[in-house]
Amino acid sequence: MQVKASLEKEIDRLLKDGVTADEVKKAIAYSIGEHEIGLQTRSGTVLEYARSIYGGEGVQGFGNYARFIRGVTPEQVQKTAEAYFKPQASRVAILRGAKK
């Protein structure tokens, strides 16, 4: 249960203190980099076109990911955390692999 306690501690910190502008900046850089790496495969490119089209942006939305991600603010992260990380709604599931 160390993992559970560690996750709860980090979620509590996030809800109480939010994130810093530096944390968001690093997360943005990481996210954009991962996205660009994903586009190096044919399937990644196809999935990005599909996301753009089915997300309502059309084909022209294909190149908008980095612009949208760069617009994320610490305040938006805080509001999202408050909306989704509700301690009273948390559940625990323990998964174990099969014994060999």
N, C-alpha and C positions, 0 to 999 in steps of 0.2 A: 504493500500500500504506500510505499515511498513515492511512487510515481503519482498517485492520486493526491497526496499531500503537496507534492511539488507543483502540480498543475493548479490546485486550489490556491496555493500561495501566489503563484504568478497571476492568476485571474483576479484575485483580490487586489494585488498591486496595480494591475491594469485598471480596474474599476475605481480604485481610490486615487491613484496618482496620474493616470493617463499615460501617454507616451510623449517623449521629447521630440522636438523637431529633428534632432540628429538621428533618432531611431527611425523616424518616418523616412528621412532622406536615405538612410542605408537600406531600408526595406524597399523603397522605390527603385533604387539602383539594382538591387538583387532581382526584383520582379521583372524589370525591363530586360536585364541580362538573360534571365531564364527564358523569357518570352522569345527573345531573339534567337537563342539556341534552339528552341522548339521549332522555329520557322525554318531551320536548316534541313528539315526533312519534308518530303512531299506530303506525308499525312499531317504533319503539323501545319503546313500551309493551307491544306484543304480544310482542316478544322477551324483555322482562323477565319477563312472566308465564310464558312458555315456560321460561325459565331456572329460575324458582322451582318450577314444577311438575315439570319433568324432573330438576331437581336434588334432588328429594325433599322440598322444603319445603312444597309445596302452594301454593295461592293466597295464603295468609296470609304467605308468604315474600316477597311482592312488595315490601313496604316495609322489608325487613331489610338491604338493601345497605349503607347508611350505618353502621348499627350494627356489622355485621361488619367493615367496612373500618376503622372507628375502633378496633377491637380489635387491629390489626396492631402488632407491636412491632419494635424494631430487631433483637432476637434472632431473631425469626421470619424477618426478611429475610435475616439472616446464614445461618441454617440452610438456607433455600431457595437462596441463592446457592451455598453449598457443595454442595448436592445437584445443581444443574443446570449450574453453570459449572465444568466440570472441564477444565483445560487439555489434558490428554492425549486428550480426546474431541472437541476442537474441530476444525472443518473450515472450509475457505475455498472460496467459490464467487464467481467474478467474472462479473458480468452486464453486458452492454453492449447498448445499443439499436441498432436497425437504422440503417445510414447512409442518409441521404436524398439 
